[in-house]
Amino acid sequence: MTDHTNIGYSLPAITASVQDLKEIRRTSVRHGDYLIVKTVNSTYFLRVEEDGKYLASGGWFDRRGTSPMNVRINGCTWGGSIIKADVVAACGLCLEFGNRVTTSPIQEIIVIPAEEQN
């Protein structure tokens, strides 16, 4: 996997890096699916809701005492204002929630489909 921490913020560098991303697209998750997103600084637990929102806990939400919180996910950024809006999470990028909270870079994504949960 490509190390995205040193790609810079130029459009050509970002465009070239997109091909190598390990990502979870919005279209690949369904209501009831559960995602565990491990970042450099935290772990987030996300349950996909029916209305395009996610029930989020862990990380910032736990530290603020607001877990679980029903939020939207705007997409993922390279740490700046360019956002990849078609994904829920992508390794090497920062997840941006609808409340404007942005995580540290994502290191690992685990998806547990609803039909595989107890």
ABEGO torsion letter per residue (X at the ends): XBBAAAAEABAAAAAAAAAABBBBBAAABBBGBBBBBBBAABBBBBBBBAAGBBBBBEEAAAAAGAOBBBBBBAEBBAGBABBBAABABBBGBBBBBAAGBBBBBBABBBBBBAAABX
